[in-house]
Amino acid sequence: MNTSLVWFKRDLRLADHTALCQAAAQGPVLCLYVVEPSVWAQPDAALQHYLFIQESLQELQTALSAIGGTLHIATGEVVDVLSQLHVQQPFAAIYSHEETGNAVTYARDRAVAQWCRTHRVAWHEHPQFGVVRRLASRDKWQAQWQAHTSAARWPVPVAGAVHFAPPAAAGDAMPTPSQLGLASDAPPQRQLGGRALALDVLQSFLQDRCGHYRSGMSSPLSAPSACSRLSAYLAYGCISLREVVQTTQLHAARLPPEASQQKRALVAFISRLHWHCHFIQKLESEPALEWRNLHRGYDGLREHDWNPAHFEALVAGRTGWPMVDACVVMLRETGWLNFRMRAMLVSVAAYPLWLHWRPVGEWLARQFLDYEPGIHWSQLQMQSGTTGINTTRVYNPIKQAQDHDPQGHFVRRWLPAMRRVPDTWLFEPWRMPPELQARCGVTVGKDIAMPLVDLEAATRLAKQRMHALRAQPAVRAARAAIVDRHGSRRRRDPPERHAVKGAAQLGFDF
Ligand SMILES: Cc1cc2nc3c(=O)[nH]c(=O)nc-3n(C[C@H](O)[C@H](O)[C@H](O)COP(=O)(O)OP(=O)(O)OC[C@H]3O[C@@H](n4cnc5c(N)ncnc54)[C@H](O)[C@@H]3O)c2cc1C
């Protein structure tokens, strides 16, 4: 019987694994994971991603051994690995999940498709999200998302159900991070990988934490426990999107009528799971949005004005706006930040600091443990105003602090020097009189950075530049085609009105 190869990528689980189950139905199966040096050499790759994957692979390896299988780990470019394996142990087909990755993984997938054609190997790719490959029109997208997430889940194969082909050769030990050229710093308080933790996080959200979801998601103080914290587990496929949706729907259906707060929270949560795929769909349909403006009329807006001092201060958490700097430190320590604070960081970079989104996005991709290219680059462009179809959203970091950290607990937690600043000066410490600074033992410009620019004037200028461009007839004319290709259709979709409400709560439009 012909062996099939199951290629694990960002789907590090056995539960609801379409590719594995489909392959197993055809005959013997060989499971493969490839560590690709070219992928890890990209500016969006980080040590924390690699460590999370290693932890998840270890658990996957154990789960496979329990049912008589083994995971063959290889290091190299995928086409080379396939060629070598095919000689050692011929296989007739490859099964994998579709991946909406960066330009490098997209090019690699095309090379794999070519290799398969040359070697007469069939490649079966299965969707793992509600993202549609070669989507003809956005009009039916919502129905396709529903069909994907409501389909029956594939069970974890039991021992004996899968005929595992023993690997002909021993796999490689995973390379060390330094062999891959990864920088040596990872957030010490990041989430750890693996399916067991993914399930724990989902259960703790549904059973204990979701009641605070809507009220707690915006403040960086409450968000770490109020939000689900499933993003990294979804990004690396430790749990399937379908499993999260179905488990949530079942839990919501079983809640007693008086648990209305939890029910509303779960509706809001499921609407974010739509957004997950809605944003990935944009990159799937237009891979170039990773590196060029979605609306080409915005080309040249910021690209030629790169200010290295602004960028270095942002990365160092030295912009001078305490809320921004505290977010940068939290990110460095934990690898996670809630949506509103991510949006604020990008908005500050894009408007008062006038930084082009691409280098900012590369830095943030490395900072976010849950880096998911489709969500990430779409959000970077949306928050920077280069999609041309979203309202300009400018987050004022002083107002964000007043609204979401009025007592300064957050900034004082992550910026120790702020602990010496009296409450009166919490939001604008640079205005503290010098004699008071001396009395409090804090020097603005040393212990606390001086703001890089005058926030009000710089933001006003940025908005003027943006709006002048937006008003140009050619720029306005190109908008309709982008809306048609990428815009959400959900506002016209009555049963999904709740999701639009959720969007409005976040001050967030599609
Ligand atoms: C500039 C920027 C970059 C971002 N980059 C990423 C990224 O690389 N990976 C990523 O998963 N999320 C990204 N997000 C979206 C969002 O901030 C995170 O999904 C969320 O903070 C993760 O925490 P959670 O799992 O507790 O979210 P929850 O609020 O519990 O949401 C549940 C899930 O829904 C999805 N989701 C939530 N909010 C959004 C959103 N606004 N857009 C799309 N999907 C959403 C995520 O899969 C998330 O895990 C980004 C947002 C911004 C503004």
The ligand as an SDF file (V2000), in Angstrom:
LIG
                    3D

 53 58  0  0  0  0  0  0  0  0999 V2000
   -1.5420   45.8210   15.4050 C   0  0  0  0  0  0  0  0  0  0  0  0
   -2.2070   44.5400   15.8220 C   0  0  0  0  0  0  0  0  0  0  0  0
   -1.5790   43.3340   15.5590 C   0  0  0  0  0  0  0  0  0  0  0  0
   -2.2040   42.1380   15.9160 C   0  0  0  0  0  0  0  0  0  0  0  0
   -1.5490   40.9750   15.6560 N   0  0  0  0  0  0  0  0  0  0  0  0
   -2.1280   39.8020   15.9820 C   0  0  0  0  0  0  0  0  0  0  0  0
   -1.4720   38.5800   15.7240 C   0  0  0  0  0  0  0  0  0  0  0  0
   -0.3680   38.5440   15.1630 O   0  0  0  0  0  0  0  0  0  0  0  0
   -2.0820   37.4210   16.0970 N   0  0  0  0  0  0  0  0  0  0  0  0
   -3.3100   37.4280   16.6970 C   0  0  0  0  0  0  0  0  0  0  0  0
   -3.8200   36.3520   17.0280 O   0  0  0  0  0  0  0  0  0  0  0  0
   -3.9540   38.5710   16.9320 N   0  0  0  0  0  0  0  0  0  0  0  0
   -3.4120   39.7680   16.6100 C   0  0  0  0  0  0  0  0  0  0  0  0
   -4.0800   40.9320   16.8640 N   0  0  0  0  0  0  0  0  0  0  0  0
   -5.4780   40.8860   17.3230 C   0  0  0  0  0  0  0  0  0  0  0  0
   -5.7320   40.8630   18.8400 C   0  0  0  0  0  0  0  0  0  0  0  0
   -5.0790   41.9180   19.4700 O   0  0  0  0  0  0  0  0  0  0  0  0
   -5.3360   39.5320   19.4640 C   0  0  0  0  0  0  0  0  0  0  0  0
   -5.9380   38.4830   18.7490 O   0  0  0  0  0  0  0  0  0  0  0  0
   -5.7920   39.3930   20.8980 C   0  0  0  0  0  0  0  0  0  0  0  0
   -5.2910   40.4450   21.6700 O   0  0  0  0  0  0  0  0  0  0  0  0
   -5.3040   38.0430   21.4340 C   0  0  0  0  0  0  0  0  0  0  0  0
   -5.7020   37.8440   22.7550 O   0  0  0  0  0  0  0  0  0  0  0  0
   -6.8520   36.7960   23.1280 P   0  0  0  0  0  0  0  0  0  0  0  0
   -6.6160   35.4850   22.4960 O   0  0  0  0  0  0  0  0  0  0  0  0
   -7.0050   36.8130   24.5990 O   0  0  0  0  0  0  0  0  0  0  0  0
   -8.1100   37.4910   22.4250 O   0  0  0  0  0  0  0  0  0  0  0  0
   -9.6640   37.3240   22.6260 P   0  0  0  0  0  0  0  0  0  0  0  0
  -10.2450   38.6860   22.7800 O   0  0  0  0  0  0  0  0  0  0  0  0
   -9.9830   36.3530   23.6700 O   0  0  0  0  0  0  0  0  0  0  0  0
  -10.1560   36.8220   21.2050 O   0  0  0  0  0  0  0  0  0  0  0  0
  -10.2330   35.4440   20.8530 C   0  0  0  0  0  0  0  0  0  0  0  0
   -9.5530   35.2090   19.5400 C   0  0  0  0  0  0  0  0  0  0  0  0
  -10.1720   35.9780   18.5160 O   0  0  0  0  0  0  0  0  0  0  0  0
   -9.1940   36.4610   17.5950 C   0  0  0  0  0  0  0  0  0  0  0  0
   -9.1790   37.9190   17.6480 N   0  0  0  0  0  0  0  0  0  0  0  0
   -9.4010   38.7170   18.7160 C   0  0  0  0  0  0  0  0  0  0  0  0
   -9.3400   40.0020   18.3730 N   0  0  0  0  0  0  0  0  0  0  0  0
   -9.0640   40.0280   17.0560 C   0  0  0  0  0  0  0  0  0  0  0  0
   -8.8820   41.0720   16.1110 C   0  0  0  0  0  0  0  0  0  0  0  0
   -8.9860   42.3510   16.4540 N   0  0  0  0  0  0  0  0  0  0  0  0
   -8.5950   40.7400   14.8490 N   0  0  0  0  0  0  0  0  0  0  0  0
   -8.5030   39.4510   14.4660 C   0  0  0  0  0  0  0  0  0  0  0  0
   -8.6680   38.4170   15.3200 N   0  0  0  0  0  0  0  0  0  0  0  0
   -8.9580   38.6980   16.5920 C   0  0  0  0  0  0  0  0  0  0  0  0
   -7.8530   35.8810   18.0450 C   0  0  0  0  0  0  0  0  0  0  0  0
   -7.6400   34.6650   17.3780 O   0  0  0  0  0  0  0  0  0  0  0  0
   -8.0920   35.6330   19.5180 C   0  0  0  0  0  0  0  0  0  0  0  0
   -7.2780   34.6260   20.0520 O   0  0  0  0  0  0  0  0  0  0  0  0
   -3.4850   42.1530   16.5290 C   0  0  0  0  0  0  0  0  0  0  0  0
   -4.0980   43.3760   16.7900 C   0  0  0  0  0  0  0  0  0  0  0  0
   -3.4700   44.5600   16.4420 C   0  0  0  0  0  0  0  0  0  0  0  0
   -4.1500   45.8650   16.7310 C   0  0  0  0  0  0  0  0  0  0  0  0
  1  2  1  0
  2  3  1  0
  2 52  2  0
  3  4  2  0
  4  5  1  0
  4 50  1  0
  5  6  2  0
  6  7  1  0
  6 13  1  0
  7  8  2  0
  7  9  1  0
  9 10  1  0
 10 11  2  0
 10 12  1  0
 12 13  2  0
 13 14  1  0
 14 15  1  0
 14 50  1  0
 15 16  1  0
 16 17  1  0
 16 18  1  0
 18 19  1  0
 18 20  1  0
 20 21  1  0
 20 22  1  0
 22 23  1  0
 23 24  1  0
 24 25  2  0
 24 26  1  0
 24 27  1  0
 27 28  1  0
 28 29  2  0
 28 30  1  0
 28 31  1  0
 31 32  1  0
 32 33  1  0
 33 34  1  0
 33 48  1  0
 34 35  1  0
 35 36  1  0
 35 46  1  0
 36 37  1  0
 36 45  1  0
 37 38  2  0
 38 39  1  0
 39 40  1  0
 39 45  2  0
 40 41  1  0
 40 42  2  0
 42 43  1  0
 43 44  2  0
 44 45  1  0
 46 47  1  0
 46 48  1  0
 48 49  1  0
 50 51  2  0
 51 52  1  0
 52 53  1  0
M  END
$$$$
